[in-house]
Amino acid sequence: MIQKENSVKVWDSFVRLFHLMIILLVIGLWWTADNGRMDLHKDFGVAILSLLVMRVAWGIFGSNNARFKAFVRSPLRIPSHLKTLFNGQYQPETTHSTAGGWAVLLMLALLIAQAVTGLFSSDGILFSGPLASWVSSDTQELLTDWHKTQFDAILVVIAFHILAVAMYRLKGIKLVGAMVHGYKNTTQPAPQLKPGWQGLLLAIAVWLLFMLLL
């Protein structure tokens, strides 16, 4: 018997706003670095680090389906997941898919590494990160090189993410819409969501703390 799909709210407002702000901030970080606006670059970097810290925290005590334990599964299950996707047997979930969960972890790791290395980076002339004085000039140079190289890696992962979203859409799985309005058609019961404003307020608190310290 085929179960009927229902429109279910699967993403709280914090997770949705987090995705939007990450997109805008990555674009802003690229633009400010490319145009020499390092004052804004630092502010955007602090903002994205604040969001990342809160997303990791939300992955521990946030909404049930936003927690890492809900969507991080054995990578050995990825082939079978892709098989069900391509043969049309995949049923939309109320959290990230098996492959999507690992993509989330990879992107979070890259963005965190990018934000942290930026704190210690320096061009040796006009700009130094707020924690650059804590390390030697050789370490500054090394972390600055990593900071530049990692951004290229982030762009590659973003490109693969866009292709993956397009592939899911061709298979009838609408991921973008769900991340905008929070709802998805699925046969699964609605997950227990926490009020997104709690995550937003905590993210702002983390940002204010970082602005004071950095």
Backbone bond lengths (Angstrom), bond angles and torsions (degrees), N, CA, C in turn:
res aa  C-N    CA-C-N  psi(-1)  N-CA   C-N-CA  omega(-1)  CA-C   N-CA-C  phi
1 M - - - 1.471 - - 1.533 109.68 -
2 I 1.326 115.83 128.28 1.457 121.03 -178.89 1.534 109.56 -82.42
3 Q 1.322 114.97 125.01 1.458 119.07 179.05 1.519 111.04 -78.04
4 K 1.308 116.13 142.50 1.454 121.20 179.51 1.524 110.35 -80.32
5 E 1.332 115.01 135.39 1.461 119.57 178.19 1.521 109.63 -80.46
6 N 1.330 114.95 143.65 1.457 121.78 176.08 1.516 109.51 -124.23
7 S 1.328 115.70 153.77 1.460 120.18 175.82 1.523 108.73 -78.50
8 V 1.321 115.57 115.97 1.463 121.61 -174.27 1.524 109.46 -123.76
9 K 1.327 117.18 138.21 1.458 120.05 176.66 1.523 108.68 -77.99
10 V 1.342 114.99 120.09 1.461 119.74 -174.38 1.535 113.95 -116.41
11 W 1.334 118.13 -14.99 1.470 119.68 -178.88 1.520 110.49 -129.29
12 D 1.328 115.98 128.31 1.468 120.33 177.64 1.530 109.73 -76.00
13 S 1.314 115.51 168.58 1.471 120.26 -174.75 1.518 113.04 -66.29
14 F 1.340 118.46 -29.03 1.454 119.03 178.72 1.518 111.10 -67.23
15 V 1.331 117.63 -46.52 1.465 120.79 179.67 1.520 110.57 -60.66
16 R 1.322 116.84 -41.92 1.469 120.26 -179.20 1.522 111.70 -66.69
17 L 1.340 117.04 -44.86 1.459 119.72 179.03 1.524 110.77 -67.55
18 F 1.330 117.12 -34.64 1.467 121.26 176.98 1.528 109.87 -57.43
19 H 1.320 117.63 -47.75 1.461 120.60 -179.49 1.527 111.17 -61.70
20 L 1.323 116.88 -43.41 1.462 120.43 -179.76 1.525 110.83 -64.05
21 M 1.331 117.07 -46.55 1.458 120.68 -177.85 1.529 112.04 -65.97
22 I 1.333 117.00 -35.30 1.462 119.57 177.48 1.522 110.19 -62.51
23 I 1.330 116.47 -43.58 1.467 120.20 178.29 1.521 110.88 -59.54
24 L 1.331 116.30 -49.28 1.466 120.73 -178.08 1.526 111.54 -64.73
25 L 1.327 117.09 -40.75 1.457 120.17 -177.62 1.527 112.25 -70.88
26 V 1.328 117.51 -37.07 1.471 119.81 176.62 1.524 109.76 -63.03
27 I 1.323 116.53 -42.82 1.472 119.68 175.97 1.526 110.12 -62.06
28 G 1.340 116.26 -43.28 1.462 120.28 179.31 1.509 112.62 -64.04
29 L 1.322 117.54 -39.08 1.465 121.12 178.74 1.519 110.70 -64.91
30 W 1.330 116.04 -41.88 1.470 119.42 177.55 1.528 110.57 -62.04
31 W 1.353 116.24 -46.73 1.469 119.97 -176.47 1.525 111.93 -65.23
32 T 1.323 117.10 -44.31 1.464 119.82 -178.48 1.525 112.30 -65.81
33 A 1.341 116.60 -38.12 1.462 119.30 178.29 1.520 110.58 -68.67
34 D 1.336 116.65 -39.57 1.466 121.21 -177.70 1.525 111.80 -70.19
35 N 1.339 116.35 -25.45 1.465 120.23 -177.06 1.527 112.82 -108.42
36 G 1.317 116.95 10.34 1.460 120.35 176.11 1.512 115.22 71.32
37 R 1.324 118.65 19.20 1.459 121.66 178.87 1.528 108.70 -90.93
38 M 1.319 115.84 69.89 1.454 120.56 -172.27 1.521 113.06 -72.81
39 D 1.335 116.97 -20.87 1.466 119.04 174.98 1.525 109.96 -65.41
40 L 1.342 115.61 -47.40 1.461 119.83 176.60 1.521 111.42 -68.82
41 H 1.322 116.27 -34.26 1.460 121.19 179.66 1.527 110.59 -59.20
42 K 1.330 115.36 -42.49 1.460 119.94 178.56 1.524 110.97 -65.83
43 D 1.334 116.93 -42.65 1.465 120.14 179.88 1.530 111.44 -64.16
44 F 1.341 116.09 -42.15 1.462 119.67 177.45 1.527 110.77 -64.69
45 G 1.345 115.75 -36.69 1.455 119.79 179.01 1.516 112.35 -64.33
46 V 1.327 116.32 -40.84 1.461 120.72 177.75 1.532 110.03 -65.48
47 A 1.331 116.40 -39.25 1.465 120.63 179.51 1.522 111.19 -64.07
48 I 1.336 117.28 -44.24 1.457 119.31 -178.26 1.528 110.83 -69.95
49 L 1.336 117.09 -33.80 1.467 119.96 176.98 1.529 110.32 -65.19
50 S 1.330 116.52 -39.70 1.473 120.83 178.14 1.519 110.90 -61.58
51 L 1.332 116.39 -44.36 1.464 120.34 178.81 1.526 111.52 -64.18
52 L 1.329 116.22 -39.53 1.457 119.89 -179.02 1.529 111.63 -66.60
53 V 1.326 115.73 -41.28 1.468 119.54 177.52 1.523 109.79 -60.27
54 M 1.327 116.81 -43.53 1.455 120.40 -178.67 1.521 111.37 -70.51
55 R 1.355 118.06 -34.56 1.473 119.49 178.39 1.530 110.88 -66.66
56 V 1.330 116.97 -37.07 1.458 119.67 175.80 1.526 109.86 -64.26
57 A 1.328 116.37 -43.01 1.465 120.41 177.89 1.525 110.70 -63.33
58 W 1.344 116.46 -40.83 1.470 121.20 179.32 1.533 110.56 -66.26
59 G 1.313 115.58 -26.47 1.457 120.04 177.16 1.512 112.79 -74.38
60 I 1.324 116.00 -7.29 1.465 121.19 178.82 1.521 111.22 -107.00
61 F 1.349 116.80 -45.36 1.469 118.89 -176.09 1.523 113.78 -125.36
62 G 1.332 117.71 12.07 1.462 120.50 -178.88 1.514 113.44 -83.83
63 S 1.320 115.89 -154.38 1.467 121.07 178.29 1.528 109.88 -55.71
64 N 1.322 116.20 146.81 1.460 120.93 -174.19 1.525 113.16 -54.12
65 N 1.331 117.02 -43.97 1.465 118.96 -176.20 1.525 113.07 -81.52
66 A 1.339 117.27 -8.64 1.463 121.01 176.94 1.528 111.75 -92.56
67 R 1.330 116.63 -7.12 1.456 120.70 -179.65 1.525 110.16 -77.18
68 F 1.312 115.57 144.53 1.464 120.30 -177.28 1.525 111.77 -58.39
69 K 1.320 116.14 -36.17 1.468 119.09 -177.93 1.522 112.05 -66.25
70 A 1.335 116.90 -16.66 1.464 120.35 -178.90 1.519 112.21 -82.23
71 F 1.345 117.53 -29.06 1.468 118.36 -174.76 1.525 115.64 -127.32
72 V 1.323 118.29 -4.62 1.462 119.54 176.55 1.525 108.25 -91.09
73 R 1.323 115.10 106.10 1.451 121.26 -178.24 1.523 109.39 -117.37
74 S 1.302 116.44 174.74 1.454 120.42 179.75 1.529 110.27 -58.62
75 P 1.345 117.33 131.98 1.469 119.13 177.92 1.530 112.29 -62.61
76 L 1.329 116.84 -16.30 1.463 120.70 178.50 1.533 111.40 -68.33
77 R 1.336 115.67 -15.74 1.466 119.95 179.96 1.529 112.53 -87.37
78 I 1.344 117.01 -6.65 1.463 120.02 -178.00 1.526 112.41 -62.62
79 P 1.355 119.86 -46.05 1.474 119.12 179.81 1.527 113.10 -57.59
80 S 1.335 117.41 -43.22 1.463 119.43 -179.39 1.530 110.74 -67.55
81 H 1.335 116.58 -34.91 1.463 119.79 176.62 1.521 110.61 -63.13
82 L 1.332 116.93 -46.59 1.465 120.64 179.89 1.529 111.04 -64.51
83 K 1.325 116.56 -33.94 1.465 120.14 178.39 1.522 110.69 -62.82
84 T 1.337 116.62 -45.08 1.468 119.44 179.32 1.529 111.12 -66.70
85 L 1.351 116.32 -31.82 1.466 120.03 178.92 1.525 110.65 -66.78
86 F 1.327 116.53 -46.48 1.464 120.60 -175.47 1.526 113.09 -74.79
87 N 1.339 117.18 -27.63 1.464 117.51 179.01 1.531 112.84 -93.05
88 G 1.347 115.85 7.12 1.457 120.43 173.99 1.511 115.56 80.60
89 Q 1.329 117.07 13.62 1.466 119.83 -178.54 1.529 113.10 -100.18
90 Y 1.327 117.27 -1.29 1.477 120.20 -177.56 1.523 109.97 -71.43
91 Q 1.322 115.74 132.51 1.450 122.12 176.57 1.531 109.07 -104.99
92 P 1.337 117.00 127.28 1.462 120.15 -179.46 1.522 112.09 -53.33
93 E 1.325 115.86 136.39 1.454 121.55 -179.06 1.524 110.18 -100.61
94 T 1.315 115.96 171.89 1.464 120.43 177.86 1.523 111.51 -96.19
95 T 1.326 116.80 9.37 1.456 121.97 175.82 1.528 107.74 -144.00
96 H 1.316 118.02 -167.93 1.456 120.65 178.46 1.525 110.23 -68.51
97 S 1.320 116.24 147.89 1.455 120.35 176.42 1.533 109.69 -70.88
98 T 1.326 115.76 174.98 1.466 119.76 -179.91 1.525 111.38 -58.76
99 A 1.330 116.20 -48.08 1.464 119.93 178.70 1.524 110.90 -68.83
100 G 1.333 115.85 -40.41 1.463 120.11 -179.67 1.511 113.25 -63.28
101 G 1.329 116.39 -33.84 1.462 119.85 179.38 1.517 112.13 -62.42
102 W 1.332 115.99 -41.84 1.469 119.09 178.78 1.522 111.55 -72.06
103 A 1.328 116.41 -30.38 1.466 119.94 175.28 1.528 110.27 -65.39
104 V 1.328 116.48 -38.64 1.466 121.07 177.32 1.520 110.42 -62.18
105 L 1.332 116.90 -46.75 1.467 120.47 179.39 1.523 111.43 -61.08
106 L 1.333 116.90 -42.74 1.468 120.42 -179.98 1.518 111.06 -62.60
107 M 1.336 116.77 -45.26 1.456 119.48 -178.96 1.526 111.62 -66.57
108 L 1.322 117.34 -41.03 1.462 120.33 177.55 1.523 110.48 -61.32
109 A 1.335 117.02 -43.58 1.468 120.88 -179.04 1.525 110.95 -63.10
110 L 1.330 116.69 -43.56 1.464 120.29 -179.82 1.532 111.90 -65.64
111 L 1.337 115.86 -42.94 1.462 119.37 -178.91 1.530 111.70 -68.02
112 I 1.330 116.65 -38.42 1.465 119.62 177.25 1.523 110.06 -64.68
113 A 1.337 116.37 -44.63 1.464 120.02 178.12 1.525 110.56 -61.69
114 Q 1.332 116.77 -38.77 1.462 120.79 179.18 1.528 111.05 -64.33
115 A 1.326 116.12 -44.20 1.468 119.99 -179.07 1.521 111.30 -67.33
116 V 1.325 117.29 -41.75 1.468 120.60 -177.13 1.531 110.61 -69.57
117 T 1.326 118.20 -44.09 1.471 119.28 179.14 1.525 110.59 -64.19
118 G 1.337 116.53 -31.06 1.458 119.61 177.90 1.517 112.77 -63.50
119 L 1.322 117.10 -30.29 1.466 120.53 178.65 1.516 112.14 -63.96
120 F 1.340 116.53 -27.51 1.460 121.31 -175.43 1.535 112.89 -108.20
121 S 1.325 116.62 3.50 1.465 120.43 -175.97 1.524 111.85 -80.37
122 S 1.324 114.74 158.87 1.465 120.34 178.05 1.523 109.00 -159.08
123 D 1.339 115.65 141.92 1.462 118.74 174.51 1.525 111.31 -91.63
124 G 1.331 115.49 -0.27 1.456 120.33 177.37 1.508 114.67 78.48
125 I 1.332 117.76 -2.85 1.472 120.35 -176.55 1.528 111.92 -131.87
126 L 1.325 115.48 -67.52 1.453 120.05 -170.72 1.516 114.53 -102.99
127 F 1.317 116.78 -25.30 1.461 118.23 -173.60 1.520 111.60 -139.61
128 S 1.319 114.60 139.61 1.457 121.18 172.05 1.521 108.02 -137.15
129 G 1.324 116.19 140.75 1.451 120.67 177.43 1.518 110.69 -63.21
130 P 1.324 117.82 159.60 1.467 121.23 -175.46 1.529 114.14 -62.07
131 L 1.324 118.35 -19.69 1.467 120.96 179.68 1.526 112.12 -114.81
132 A 1.324 117.22 12.53 1.468 120.61 -176.82 1.530 112.41 -61.20
133 S 1.329 116.56 -32.82 1.468 120.34 -178.19 1.522 112.28 -69.92
134 W 1.328 116.99 -11.50 1.454 120.61 -179.39 1.530 112.56 -77.94
135 V 1.338 116.75 -15.33 1.464 120.28 -176.92 1.522 110.00 -124.68
136 S 1.326 115.10 166.44 1.464 120.47 -179.18 1.520 110.64 -72.39
137 S 1.324 116.27 166.18 1.467 120.91 179.85 1.532 111.00 -63.43
138 D 1.334 116.60 -35.78 1.472 119.59 177.86 1.524 110.77 -64.66
139 T 1.330 116.43 -41.27 1.463 120.02 178.60 1.518 110.49 -67.98
140 Q 1.327 116.39 -38.48 1.466 119.91 175.23 1.524 111.06 -57.08
141 E 1.320 115.81 -45.82 1.468 120.66 -178.87 1.529 110.78 -62.97
142 L 1.341 115.75 -43.29 1.461 120.45 -179.81 1.527 111.01 -62.52
143 L 1.343 116.43 -47.49 1.461 120.67 -178.49 1.522 111.66 -67.96
144 T 1.339 116.81 -32.56 1.461 120.48 176.51 1.525 110.59 -65.30
145 D 1.331 116.94 -41.84 1.467 120.88 177.07 1.527 110.46 -62.77
146 W 1.339 116.34 -43.77 1.461 119.95 177.33 1.528 110.62 -60.42
147 H 1.323 114.97 -42.08 1.468 120.66 -177.87 1.530 110.30 -59.34
148 K 1.315 116.94 -41.64 1.465 120.75 -179.39 1.523 111.42 -71.82
149 T 1.335 116.16 -43.32 1.464 120.56 -177.93 1.525 111.83 -67.67
150 Q 1.341 115.53 -39.72 1.461 120.11 -178.77 1.517 111.99 -61.14
151 F 1.330 117.35 -32.67 1.463 118.82 -179.08 1.524 110.41 -65.15
152 D 1.337 116.59 -36.24 1.465 119.82 175.79 1.532 109.98 -62.87
153 A 1.337 115.89 -40.34 1.468 119.85 178.24 1.524 110.53 -63.70
154 I 1.332 116.58 -38.99 1.465 120.98 178.62 1.524 110.65 -62.63
155 L 1.329 116.71 -41.18 1.464 120.30 178.88 1.525 111.21 -63.52
156 V 1.334 116.86 -37.76 1.467 120.71 178.43 1.524 110.15 -64.98
157 V 1.342 116.70 -44.54 1.466 120.61 179.87 1.529 110.17 -64.60
158 I 1.337 117.29 -38.84 1.465 120.58 177.73 1.528 110.43 -61.67
159 A 1.339 116.32 -42.20 1.461 120.56 179.08 1.527 110.80 -61.07
160 F 1.336 116.75 -44.28 1.462 120.62 178.26 1.530 110.80 -64.90
161 H 1.339 116.10 -36.09 1.470 120.56 179.24 1.525 110.37 -63.72
162 I 1.326 116.61 -43.81 1.463 120.95 179.02 1.528 110.58 -62.68
163 L 1.332 116.17 -42.94 1.463 120.33 178.28 1.530 111.12 -62.89
164 A 1.340 116.03 -40.04 1.466 120.22 -179.93 1.523 110.79 -65.43
165 V 1.333 116.50 -43.30 1.474 120.37 178.58 1.523 110.11 -61.20
166 A 1.358 116.38 -40.84 1.465 120.38 178.43 1.529 110.73 -64.82
167 M 1.340 116.67 -39.33 1.460 120.68 179.32 1.530 111.06 -64.00
168 Y 1.336 116.54 -44.24 1.462 120.30 177.55 1.528 110.10 -61.61
169 R 1.334 116.20 -39.29 1.472 119.41 -179.57 1.518 110.90 -63.58
170 L 1.334 117.36 -39.05 1.459 121.12 177.98 1.527 111.18 -63.57
171 K 1.341 115.06 -26.33 1.464 120.05 178.13 1.522 111.94 -91.30
172 G 1.342 116.45 8.31 1.453 120.81 175.74 1.514 115.46 88.53
173 I 1.335 117.40 8.14 1.466 121.42 179.88 1.523 108.50 -100.40
174 K 1.322 117.10 112.22 1.462 122.14 -176.14 1.524 110.29 -92.71
175 L 1.321 116.89 97.76 1.459 121.56 -177.92 1.524 112.86 -87.34
176 V 1.324 116.90 -36.12 1.462 120.31 -175.81 1.523 110.89 -66.09
177 G 1.322 116.45 -47.36 1.457 119.95 -178.90 1.515 112.24 -58.87
178 A 1.337 116.08 -41.77 1.466 119.93 -179.81 1.518 111.52 -62.56
179 M 1.350 116.89 -34.45 1.456 119.57 -179.52 1.529 111.49 -78.43
180 V 1.335 117.09 -14.17 1.468 120.79 177.96 1.529 110.86 -88.82
181 H 1.335 116.11 -53.91 1.473 119.21 -176.39 1.522 113.75 -102.09
182 G 1.329 116.79 -10.25 1.466 120.16 173.79 1.510 115.88 93.26
183 Y 1.344 118.23 -6.94 1.462 120.75 -174.17 1.528 111.95 -109.24
184 K 1.330 115.07 149.57 1.460 121.29 178.72 1.528 108.86 -143.69
185 N 1.320 115.80 144.35 1.464 120.89 175.38 1.522 108.77 -82.54
186 T 1.313 116.99 119.61 1.454 121.70 -176.85 1.523 110.28 -153.93
187 T 1.313 115.29 158.68 1.470 120.39 176.16 1.520 111.10 -88.98
188 Q 1.336 116.82 -7.28 1.455 120.60 -176.93 1.524 111.16 -84.74
189 P 1.340 117.28 154.74 1.467 120.05 178.19 1.520 111.49 -68.60
190 A 1.308 115.67 155.74 1.467 120.71 -179.62 1.524 110.87 -64.64
191 P 1.332 117.26 137.21 1.465 119.80 177.75 1.527 110.71 -75.61
192 Q 1.305 115.82 161.69 1.463 120.34 177.14 1.522 108.36 -82.91
193 L 1.324 115.54 113.61 1.460 120.98 -177.08 1.526 110.56 -103.00
194 K 1.319 115.02 143.37 1.462 120.01 174.09 1.529 109.13 -93.37
195 P 1.322 117.74 154.35 1.472 119.89 178.91 1.530 110.79 -58.98
196 G 1.320 115.36 123.10 1.464 119.27 -177.10 1.517 113.44 -62.60
197 W 1.347 116.91 -27.16 1.461 119.13 -177.78 1.527 111.64 -62.95
198 Q 1.321 117.14 -26.28 1.460 119.24 177.10 1.528 110.88 -63.46
199 G 1.326 115.76 -45.74 1.459 119.65 177.63 1.516 111.97 -65.21
200 L 1.333 116.96 -38.21 1.461 120.86 179.88 1.525 111.17 -64.31
201 L 1.319 116.93 -44.92 1.464 120.58 179.80 1.532 110.90 -63.60
202 L 1.317 116.55 -41.94 1.463 119.85 179.11 1.526 110.90 -66.22
203 A 1.325 116.92 -37.26 1.460 120.30 177.75 1.526 110.75 -63.58
204 I 1.329 116.26 -41.33 1.472 119.97 177.53 1.530 110.30 -64.54
205 A 1.338 116.66 -39.51 1.464 120.53 178.64 1.531 110.91 -63.16
206 V 1.330 116.73 -42.00 1.466 121.03 178.12 1.530 109.90 -63.93
207 W 1.335 115.93 -42.00 1.463 120.56 179.39 1.535 111.39 -61.94
208 L 1.325 116.92 -45.50 1.463 120.02 178.72 1.517 111.25 -61.74
209 L 1.334 116.97 -40.18 1.462 120.99 178.52 1.524 110.79 -62.78
210 F 1.331 116.55 -45.30 1.466 120.27 178.98 1.523 111.69 -64.51
211 M 1.341 117.23 -38.31 1.464 120.00 178.94 1.524 111.12 -63.61
212 L 1.333 116.58 -34.78 1.462 120.40 178.06 1.530 111.84 -72.52
213 L 1.330 116.51 -39.44 1.454 121.48 -175.82 1.517 113.35 -82.81
214 L 1.332 116.86 -30.66 1.466 120.27 -174.16 1.528 112.12 -106.83
